[in-house]
């Protein structure tokens, strides 16, 4: 019994399509990693940015801290 030509065409089309998608996604990941490395090389994180992330100056007003804490408590209570 010979193979059905329509089935063989469908199978080859599926394999080519999946191969193209796999190659495209691989190239996309490689380019994303490369761009990330280039950007961190050209624009390194400065101390100013790190200071914004690690903010321990204590200049946040107490009522703002209370509002943020109430929002966090309400969010955790919903879970």
C-alpha positions in Angstrom: 0.0 0.0 0.0 1.5 3.3 -1.1 1.5 6.3 1.1 -1.2 8.9 0.5 0.4 11.9 -1.3 -2.0 14.3 0.5 -1.0 12.9 3.9 2.7 13.1 3.0 2.3 16.7 1.8 0.5 17.6 5.0 3.2 15.9 7.1 6.0 17.7 5.3 4.2 21.0 5.5 3.7 20.5 9.3 7.4 19.6 9.8 8.7 22.6 7.8 6.3 24.9 9.6 7.4 23.6 13.0 11.1 23.9 12.0 10.7 27.5 10.8 9.0 28.4 14.1 11.7 26.7 16.1 14.5 28.4 14.2 12.7 31.8 14.6 12.3 31.4 18.3 15.9 30.3 18.7 17.1 33.4 16.8 14.8 35.6 18.8 16.2 34.3 22.1 19.8 34.7 20.9 19.1 38.3 19.7 17.4 39.2 23.0 20.3 37.9 25.1 22.8 39.7 22.8 20.9 43.0 23.1 20.7 42.6 26.8 24.4 42.2 27.1 25.1 45.1 24.8 22.8 47.4 26.7 24.3 46.5 30.1 27.8 47.1 28.6 26.9 50.5 27.1 24.6 51.7 29.9 25.8 50.1 33.2 23.6 50.5 36.2 24.8 53.6 38.1 25.0 54.2 41.8 22.1 56.6 41.5 19.8 53.9 40.2 21.0 51.5 42.9 20.3 54.2 45.5 16.7 54.5 44.3 16.2 50.8 44.6 17.8 50.5 48.1 16.1 53.5 49.6 16.7 53.6 53.4 16.9 57.4 54.0 13.7 57.4 56.1 12.3 60.5 54.4 9.0 58.8 53.6 6.2 60.4 55.7 4.7 58.1 58.3 1.1 58.4 57.0 2.3 57.2 53.6 4.0 54.2 55.2 0.7 53.4 57.0 -1.3 53.6 53.8 1.1 51.3 52.0 1.1 48.9 54.9 -2.7 48.9 55.0 -2.8 48.1 51.2 -0.4 45.3 51.6 -2.4 43.8 54.5 -5.6 44.1 52.5 -4.0 42.3 49.6 -2.6 39.5 51.7 -6.0 39.1 53.4 -7.7 38.4 50.1 -5.6 35.3 49.4 
